Amino acid sequence: MSHSVECIECGASLSLPDNVMQGEILPCSDCGAELEVISLNPLTVDLAPMEMEDWGE
């Protein structure tokens, strides 16, 4: 059994596996947005935080 959530960027319906973990980053198959699993109960996703490039500073 899989879980369904809606991409908050484009509204596409995404199927997530049962073994998805909190904090996991998943790409939207429609728009490519990176989504982070915020909560498992209820299953909630949000846009993953953007990581800034470290240019050796």
DSSP file (Angstrom, degrees, kcal/mol; ACC not computed):
  #  RESIDUE AA STRUCTURE BP1 BP2  ACC     N-H-->O    O-->H-N    N-H-->O    O-->H-N    TCO  KAPPA ALPHA  PHI   PSI    X-CA   Y-CA   Z-CA
    1    1 A M              0   0    0      0, 0.0    17,-0.4     0, 0.0     2,-0.3   0.000 360.0 360.0 360.0 138.1    0.0    0.0    0.0
    2    2 A S        -     0   0    0     15,-0.1     2,-0.3    16,-0.1    16,-0.0  -0.781 360.0-123.5-118.2 165.4    1.3    3.5   -0.8
    3    3 A H  E     -A   16   0A   0     13,-2.8    13,-4.0    -2,-0.3     2,-0.4  -0.781  18.8-142.6-106.3 150.4    0.3    6.9    0.4
    4    4 A S  E     +A   15   0A   0     -2,-0.3     2,-0.3    11,-0.2    11,-0.2  -0.934  22.1 168.2-116.0 138.1   -0.8    9.8   -1.8
    5    5 A V  E     -A   14   0A   0      9,-2.2     9,-3.5    -2,-0.4     2,-0.5  -0.929  32.7-115.2-136.9 164.0    0.0   13.5   -1.3
    6    6 A E  E     -A   13   0A   0     -2,-0.3     2,-0.3     7,-0.2     7,-0.2  -0.869  29.2-117.2-103.1 132.8   -0.4   16.5   -3.5
    7    7 A C     >  -     0   0    0      5,-3.0     4,-1.8    -2,-0.5    39,-0.0  -0.510  17.9-149.6 -64.7 127.6    2.7   18.4   -4.8
    8    8 A I  T  4 S+     0   0    0     -2,-0.3    -1,-0.2     1,-0.2    39,-0.1   0.609  92.7  53.0 -78.0  -9.6    2.5   21.9   -3.3
    9    9 A E  T  4 S+     0   0    0      3,-0.1    -1,-0.2    24,-0.0    -2,-0.0   0.896 131.8   3.2 -88.2 -47.5    4.2   23.3   -6.3
   10   10 A C  T  4 S-     0   0    0      2,-0.1    -2,-0.2    23,-0.0    -3,-0.0   0.533  91.5-117.6-121.0 -10.2    2.1   22.0   -9.2
   11   11 A G     <  +     0   0    0     -4,-1.8    -3,-0.1     1,-0.3     2,-0.0   0.499  58.2 152.2  86.5   3.1   -0.8   20.1   -7.6
   12   12 A A        -     0   0    0     -6,-0.1    -5,-3.0     1,-0.1     2,-0.5  -0.342  50.0-114.8 -66.8 148.8    0.1   16.7   -9.1
   13   13 A S  E     -A    6   0A   0     -7,-0.2     2,-0.4    -9,-0.1    -7,-0.2  -0.758  34.2-162.8 -86.1 125.9   -0.9   13.6   -7.1
   14   14 A L  E     -A    5   0A   0     -9,-3.5    -9,-2.2    -2,-0.5     2,-0.6  -0.915  11.7-144.6-113.9 136.0    2.2   11.7   -5.9
   15   15 A S  E     -A    4   0A   0     -2,-0.4   -11,-0.2   -11,-0.2    -2,-0.0  -0.883  18.7-165.9 -97.7 123.9    2.3    8.1   -4.6
   16   16 A L  E     -A    3   0A   0    -13,-4.0   -13,-2.8    -2,-0.6     4,-0.0  -0.874  22.4-111.9-109.9 142.1    4.8    7.6   -1.8
   17   17 A P    >   -     0   0    0      0, 0.0     3,-1.5     0, 0.0   -15,-0.1  -0.241  26.8-112.2 -67.9 160.4    5.9    4.2   -0.6
   18   18 A D  T 3  S+     0   0    0    -17,-0.4   -16,-0.1     1,-0.3    -2,-0.0   0.810 114.5  59.0 -60.5 -31.1    5.0    2.8    2.8
   19   19 A N  T 3  S+     0   0    0      2,-0.0    -1,-0.3     0, 0.0     2,-0.1   0.183  73.0 136.8 -90.3  19.2    8.6    3.0    4.0
   20   20 A V    <   -     0   0    0     -3,-1.5     2,-0.3     1,-0.1    -4,-0.0  -0.392  43.1-145.8 -64.2 143.2    8.9    6.8    3.4
   21   21 A M    >   -     0   0    0     -2,-0.1     3,-1.9     1,-0.0    16,-0.3  -0.830  19.9 -97.7-115.9 151.1   10.7    8.5    6.3
   22   22 A Q  T 3  S+     0   0    0     -2,-0.3    16,-0.2     1,-0.3     3,-0.1  -0.425 112.4  26.3 -61.7 135.4   10.3   11.9    7.9
   23   23 A G  T 3  S+     0   0    0     14,-3.1    -1,-0.3     1,-0.3     2,-0.1   0.302  88.2 139.9  91.6  -8.4   12.9   14.3    6.5
   24   24 A E    <   -     0   0    0     -3,-1.9    13,-2.5    13,-0.1     2,-0.5  -0.436  47.7-136.9 -70.6 141.9   13.2   12.3    3.2
   25   25 A I  E     -B   36   0B   0     11,-0.2    11,-0.2    -2,-0.1    -1,-0.1  -0.887  25.5-179.6-102.5 127.0   13.6   14.4    0.1
   26   26 A L  E     -B   35   0B   0      9,-3.5     9,-3.6    -2,-0.5     2,-0.3  -0.977  22.3-129.4-128.5 138.9   11.5   13.3   -2.9
   27   27 A P  E     -B   34   0B   0      0, 0.0     2,-0.4     0, 0.0     7,-0.2  -0.644  24.7-117.8 -85.4 144.5   11.2   14.8   -6.4
   28   28 A C     >  -     0   0    0      5,-2.4     4,-1.3    -2,-0.3   -14,-0.0  -0.674  17.3-144.4 -75.4 130.5    7.8   15.5   -8.0
   29   29 A S  T  4 S+     0   0    0     -2,-0.4    -1,-0.1     1,-0.1   -15,-0.0   0.700  94.7  43.1 -71.9 -18.2    7.5   13.3  -11.1
   30   30 A D  T  4 S+     0   0    0      3,-0.1    -1,-0.1   -18,-0.0    -2,-0.0   0.919 131.8  12.2 -91.1 -53.6    5.6   16.1  -12.9
   31   31 A C  T  4 S-     0   0    0      2,-0.1    -2,-0.1   -19,-0.0    -1,-0.0   0.594  91.4-123.8-106.4 -12.5    7.4   19.4  -12.2
   32   32 A G     <  +     0   0    0     -4,-1.3    -3,-0.1     1,-0.3     2,-0.0   0.480  53.4 155.1  85.0   1.1   10.7   18.2  -10.6
   33   33 A A        -     0   0    0     -6,-0.1    -5,-2.4     1,-0.1     2,-0.6  -0.353  46.0-122.2 -61.8 141.5   10.2   20.2   -7.4
   34   34 A E  E     -B   27   0B   0     -7,-0.2    14,-2.9    14,-0.1     2,-0.4  -0.793  31.7-166.1 -89.5 122.4   12.1   18.7   -4.4
   35   35 A L  E     -BC  26  47B   0     -9,-3.6    -9,-3.5    -2,-0.6     2,-0.4  -0.887   9.1-148.8-113.4 137.8    9.7   17.9   -1.6
   36   36 A E  E     -BC  25  46B   0     10,-3.3    10,-1.9    -2,-0.4     2,-0.8  -0.889  20.8-123.5-106.2 134.3   10.6   17.1    2.0
   37   37 A V  E     + C   0  45B   0    -13,-2.5   -14,-3.1    -2,-0.4     8,-0.3  -0.674  33.3 176.4 -75.4 112.2    8.4   14.8    4.1
   38   38 A I  E     +     0   0B   0      6,-2.4     2,-0.3    -2,-0.8    -1,-0.2   0.854  63.0   8.0 -86.5 -40.3    7.6   17.0    7.1
   39   39 A S  E   > - C   0  44B   0      5,-1.4     5,-2.4     1,-0.1    -1,-0.3  -0.991  48.1-158.3-145.6 147.6    5.3   14.7    9.0
   40   40 A L  E   5S+ C   0  43B   0     -2,-0.3     3,-0.5     1,-0.2    -1,-0.1   0.706  81.9  67.0 -96.9 -25.3    4.2   11.1    8.7
   41   41 A N  T   5S+     0   0    0      1,-0.6    -1,-0.2     2,-0.0     2,-0.1  -0.797 121.4  14.8-139.5  94.9    1.0   11.3   10.7
   42   42 A P  T   5S-     0   0    0      0, 0.0    -1,-0.6     0, 0.0     2,-0.4   0.546 110.1-120.1 -77.6 156.3   -0.7   13.1    9.0
   43   43 A L  E   5 +C   40   0B   0     -3,-0.5     2,-0.4    -2,-0.1    -3,-0.2  -0.500  44.7 172.2 -66.8 118.0    1.5   12.7    5.9
   44   44 A T  E   < -C   39   0B   0     -5,-2.4    -6,-2.4    -2,-0.4    -5,-1.4  -0.991  15.4-170.2-134.5 135.7    2.7   16.2    5.0
   45   45 A V  E     +C   37   0B   0     -2,-0.4     2,-0.3    -8,-0.3    -8,-0.2  -0.901   4.8 178.5-122.6 155.9    5.2   17.5    2.5
   46   46 A D  E     -C   36   0B   0    -10,-1.9   -10,-3.3    -2,-0.3     2,-0.1  -0.927  46.3 -73.0-143.7 165.4    6.7   20.9    1.9
   47   47 A L  E     -C   35   0B   0     -2,-0.3   -12,-0.3   -12,-0.2     3,-0.1  -0.423  56.4-113.3 -61.7 135.0    9.2   22.3   -0.5
   48   48 A A        -     0   0    0    -14,-2.9   -14,-0.1   -22,-0.1    -1,-0.1  -0.431  37.6 -99.0 -68.6 143.5   12.7   21.1    0.5
   49   49 A P        -     0   0    0      0, 0.0     2,-0.3     0, 0.0    -1,-0.1  -0.368  38.1-113.4 -64.2 141.6   15.0   23.9    1.7
   50   50 A M        -     0   0    0     -3,-0.1     2,-0.5    -2,-0.0    -3,-0.0  -0.603  26.3-137.8 -75.4 131.5   17.4   25.2   -0.9
   51   51 A E        -     0   0    0     -2,-0.3     2,-0.2    -3,-0.0    -1,-0.0  -0.789  16.2-131.7 -91.9 131.8   21.0   24.4   -0.1
   52   52 A M        -     0   0    0     -2,-0.5     2,-0.2     1,-0.1    -1,-0.0  -0.570  25.5-106.8 -81.3 144.1   23.4   27.2   -0.7
   53   53 A E        -     0   0    0     -2,-0.2     2,-0.8     1,-0.1    -1,-0.1  -0.465  23.4-143.0 -68.0 137.6   26.6   26.5   -2.6
   54   54 A D        -     0   0    0     -2,-0.2    -1,-0.1     1,-0.1     0, 0.0  -0.902  14.1-172.6-104.1 106.7   29.8   26.5   -0.5
   55   55 A W        -     0   0    0     -2,-0.8    -1,-0.1     1,-0.1    -2,-0.0   0.019  60.6 -86.0 -90.7  29.1   32.5   28.0   -2.7
   56   56 A G              0   0    0      1,-0.1    -1,-0.1     0, 0.0    -2,-0.1   0.712 360.0 360.0  79.6  20.2   35.2   27.1   -0.2
   57   57 A E              0   0    0      0, 0.0    -1,-0.1     0, 0.0    -3,-0.0   0.465 360.0 360.0 -83.1 360.0   34.8   30.3    1.8
